[in-house]
């Protein structure tokens, strides 16, 4: 592949990942709109989002004639792995994310969720025994300082956001970490569309059964349209093309560009829903987003040096 083709491919990958981040940001804002304008709650919206996404993705797999969509059910070990991913990854990240938004707003829920990148760093340090660089340790401190400012506005005596919003947001970050780390072998063996399709469908059914959510409140045309958009724009399209973006850019570079999500979420929430942010909120946002950018940029920079060193050695 020529240098021109590589650059074109890289630009295409960047466009895909940026589009995913913007669509996820829009999804969070639409979710906040649904909660503010109707009696639909986080559980019901999560079920709608997961069920529609799961059904559509499995229909796509059937139309393509992908036999791997059914093969997975013949292997008990793979089924158990997929069930774990469906409940702790797909259901966990989507339900807790919307629960955090329901108790705060789209921007705050999204920014707190994005501390998952810092949790990935902590995971590699603790469980893979990889000693962190100075910039990584500083990023962790900045991220937690940002969470502290958003949660308390600098006061140790009270929370500036509700305790449920903070707990759901951090839980969403943990679930997103699982979502990123766990399913790679399943994707490689059975395909991303099949795994996300089945996992989304399983997650929606399980959540409905556990919470006994078998009906929805009255929804007018605007709420129905917004709920469908959350499923399509916030799940079906971005989760499918994000995998392609990662295959082109790599997970590190993709994580750098997908951080457009909390930025777009904050801007859209402010413009369309009139959500006001204090100076402490904005400083907290900047600390968290800045720490994420530092980790992503430095990691990408280090990987480039490693690749160049390997090429020099081979030549």
GIFEN-V455258 format. One record per residue. N is the residue number from 0. RES is the residue in one letter. SS is DSSP state (H for helix, E for strand, - for the rest). PHI is phi in whole degrees, -180 to 180 (none if undefined). OMEGA is omega in whole degrees, -180 to 180 (999 if undefined). Layout:
N/RES/SS/PHI/OMEGA, N/RES/SS/PHI/OMEGA
This chain:
0/X/-/none/-178, 1/X/-/-71/179, 2/X/H/-63/179, 3/X/H/-64/179, 4/X/H/-66/179, 5/X/H/-64/180, 6/X/H/-62/178, 7/X/H/-63/179, 8/X/H/-64/179, 9/X/H/-64/178, 10/X/H/-62/178, 11/X/H/-63/178, 12/X/H/-63/179, 13/X/H/-63/178, 14/X/H/-61/179, 15/X/H/-60/-175, 16/X/H/-69/176, 17/X/H/-61/178, 18/X/H/-62/178, 19/X/H/-60/-179, 20/X/H/-60/180, 21/X/H/-66/180, 22/X/H/-65/177, 23/X/H/-66/176, 24/X/H/-63/177, 25/X/H/-61/-180, 26/X/H/-59/179, 27/X/H/-64/179, 28/X/H/-67/177, 29/X/H/-63/177, 30/X/H/-62/178, 31/X/H/-62/178, 32/X/H/-62/179, 33/X/H/-61/-179, 34/X/H/-66/-178, 35/X/H/-76/-171, 36/X/H/-108/-178, 37/X/-/-153/177, 38/X/-/-93/177, 39/X/-/-67/180, 40/X/-/-110/-175, 41/X/H/-61/180, 42/X/H/-62/-177, 43/X/H/-65/180, 44/X/H/-67/178, 45/X/H/-64/179, 46/X/H/-63/179, 47/X/H/-59/-177, 48/X/H/-62/-176, 49/X/H/-70/-177, 50/X/H/-65/-179, 51/X/H/-62/180, 52/X/H/-61/-179, 53/X/H/-62/-179, 54/X/H/-63/-178, 55/X/H/-64/-180, 56/X/H/-65/179, 57/X/H/-70/175, 58/X/H/-64/177, 59/X/H/-60/179, 60/X/H/-63/180, 61/X/H/-67/179, 62/X/H/-64/178, 63/X/H/-75/-179, 64/X/-/71/-179, 65/X/-/-78/-177, 66/X/-/-70/-179, 67/X/H/-65/179, 68/X/H/-63/179, 69/X/H/-102/-179, 70/X/H/-59/-176, 71/X/H/-59/-177, 72/X/H/-74/178, 73/X/H/-92/-178, 74/X/-/-122/-176, 75/X/H/-53/-178, 76/X/H/-64/179, 77/X/H/-68/179, 78/X/H/-63/179, 79/X/H/-62/179, 80/X/H/-63/-180, 81/X/H/-67/178, 82/X/H/-64/178, 83/X/H/-62/179, 84/X/H/-65/-179, 85/X/H/-61/-174, 86/X/H/-85/-177, 87/X/H/-88/-180, 88/X/H/-93/-174, 89/X/H/-64/-179, 90/X/H/-65/-177, 91/X/H/-59/-174, 92/X/H/-69/-176, 93/X/H/-77/-179, 94/X/H/-66/-178, 95/X/H/-67/178, 96/X/H/-63/-180, 97/X/H/-70/176, 98/X/H/-64/178, 99/X/H/-64/178, 100/X/H/-64/-179, 101/X/H/-59/-178, 102/X/H/-96/178, 103/X/-/-142/175, 104/X/-/-159/-173, 105/X/H/-62/-177, 106/X/H/-66/-179, 107/X/H/-64/179, 108/X/H/-60/-178, 109/X/H/-70/-179, 110/X/H/-64/179, 111/X/H/-65/178, 112/X/H/-60/-175, 113/X/-/-73/171, 114/X/-/-70/176, 115/X/H/-59/179, 116/X/H/-65/176, 117/X/H/-69/178, 118/X/H/-65/174, 119/X/H/-61/178, 120/X/H/-63/179, 121/X/H/-64/179, 122/X/H/-61/-179, 123/X/H/-66/179, 124/X/H/-72/-174, 125/X/H/-81/-171, 126/X/-/-95/178, 127/X/-/-104/176, 128/X/-/54/177, 129/X/-/-99/-178, 130/X/-/-67/-177, 131/X/-/-72/173, 132/X/-/-75/180, 133/X/H/-60/-179, 134/X/H/-66/178, 135/X/H/-69/178, 136/X/H/-62/179, 137/X/H/-64/180, 138/X/H/-66/178, 139/X/H/-63/179, 140/X/H/-62/-180, 141/X/H/-65/-180, 142/X/H/-64/180, 143/X/H/-70/174, 144/X/H/-64/177, 145/X/H/-63/177, 146/X/H/-61/180, 147/X/H/-61/-179, 148/X/H/-67/179, 149/X/H/-64/-175, 150/X/H/-77/-172, 151/X/H/-121/-173, 152/X/-/57/176, 153/X/-/89/-180, 154/X/-/-104/180, 155/X/-/-81/-174, 156/X/-/-90/-176, 157/X/-/-157/176, 158/X/-/-96/178, 159/X/-/-83/172, 160/X/-/-117/-177, 161/X/-/-68/178, 162/X/H/-58/177, 163/X/H/-59/-180, 164/X/H/-62/-180, 165/X/H/-68/-178, 166/X/H/-65/179, 167/X/H/-63/-179, 168/X/H/-64/179, 169/X/H/-69/176, 170/X/H/-63/177, 171/X/H/-62/178, 172/X/H/-64/177, 173/X/H/-62/-180, 174/X/H/-65/178, 175/X/H/-67/176, 176/X/H/-62/176, 177/X/H/-62/-180, 178/X/H/-58/-179, 179/X/H/-79/-172, 180/X/H/-87/-165, 181/X/H/-80/-164, 182/X/-/-87/-173, 183/X/H/-59/179, 184/X/H/-65/177, 185/X/H/-64/178, 186/X/H/-59/-177, 187/X/H/-64/-175, 188/X/H/-87/-172, 189/X/H/-119/179, 190/X/-/95/-177, 191/X/H/-62/-178, 192/X/H/-61/-179, 193/X/H/-65/-177, 194/X/H/-67/180, 195/X/H/-67/178, 196/X/H/-61/180, 197/X/H/-64/-177, 198/X/H/-64/179, 199/X/H/-66/180, 200/X/H/-65/179, 201/X/H/-61/-179, 202/X/H/-61/-179, 203/X/H/-66/-180, 204/X/H/-67/-180, 205/X/H/-62/-179, 206/X/H/-64/178, 207/X/H/-65/-179, 208/X/H/-68/-177, 209/X/H/-66/-178, 210/X/H/-91/-178, 211/X/-/55/179, 212/X/-/-98/-176, 213/X/-/-114/178, 214/X/-/-149/-180, 215/X/-/-119/176, 216/X/-/-69/178, 217/X/-/-61/-179, 218/X/-/-130/177, 219/X/-/-80/-175, 220/X/H/-59/-179, 221/X/H/-67/-179, 222/X/H/-70/177, 223/X/H/-62/180, 224/X/H/-62/180, 225/X/H/-66/180, 226/X/H/-66/177, 227/X/H/-65/179, 228/X/H/-65/177, 229/X/H/-60/-179, 230/X/H/-70/-174, 231/X/H/-83/-177, 232/X/H/-77/-175, 233/X/H/-96/-177, 234/X/H/-138/-172, 235/X/H/-57/-176, 236/X/H/-73/-174, 237/X/H/-66/-180, 238/X/H/-66/179, 239/X/H/-77/-176, 240/X/H/-81/178, 241/X/H/-65/177, 242/X/H/-61/177, 243/X/H/-67/179, 244/X/H/-62/178, 245/X/H/-64/-179, 246/X/H/-64/180, 247/X/H/-88/-172, 248/X/H/-95/-170, 249/X/-/92/-173, 250/X/H/-66/-177, 251/X/H/-68/-179, 252/X/H/-66/178, 253/X/H/-63/180, 254/X/H/-64/178, 255/X/H/-67/-176, 256/X/H/-84/-178, 257/X/-/-74/177, 258/X/-/-69/171, 259/X/H/-65/-177, 260/X/H/-59/-179, 261/X/H/-64/177, 262/X/H/-66/180, 263/X/H/-65/180, 264/X/H/-64/180, 265/X/H/-64/-179, 266/X/H/-64/-178, 267/X/H/-68/178, 268/X/H/-63/180, 269/X/H/-68/-176, 270/X/H/-71/-170, 271/X/H/-97/-177, 272/X/H/-110/176, 273/X/-/71/179, 274/X/-/-68/-179, 275/X/-/-101/179, 276/X/-/-119/178, 277/X/-/-83/177, 278/X/H/-61/178, 279/X/H/-64/176, 280/X/H/-59/-176, 281/X/H/-65/177, 282/X/H/-64/178, 283/X/H/-62/177, 284/X/H/-58/-177, 285/X/H/-64/179, 286/X/H/-63/-179, 287/X/H/-68/-179, 288/X/H/-65/178, 289/X/H/-64/180, 290/X/H/-65/178, 291/X/H/-65/-179, 292/X/H/-64/180, 293/X/H/-62/179, 294/X/H/-61/-177, 295/X/H/-65/-178, 296/X/H/-66/-178, 297/X/H/-67/178, 298/X/H/-64/178, 299/X/H/-63/179, 300/X/H/-62/180, 301/X/H/-66/179, 302/X/H/-64/179, 303/X/H/-64/179, 304/X/H/-65/179, 305/X/H/-64/180, 306/X/H/-62/179, 307/X/H/-63/179, 308/X/H/-65/179, 309/X/H/-66/179, 310/X/H/-66/178, 311/X/H/-63/-180, 312/X/H/-65/-178, 313/X/H/-69/-179, 314/X/-/-80/999
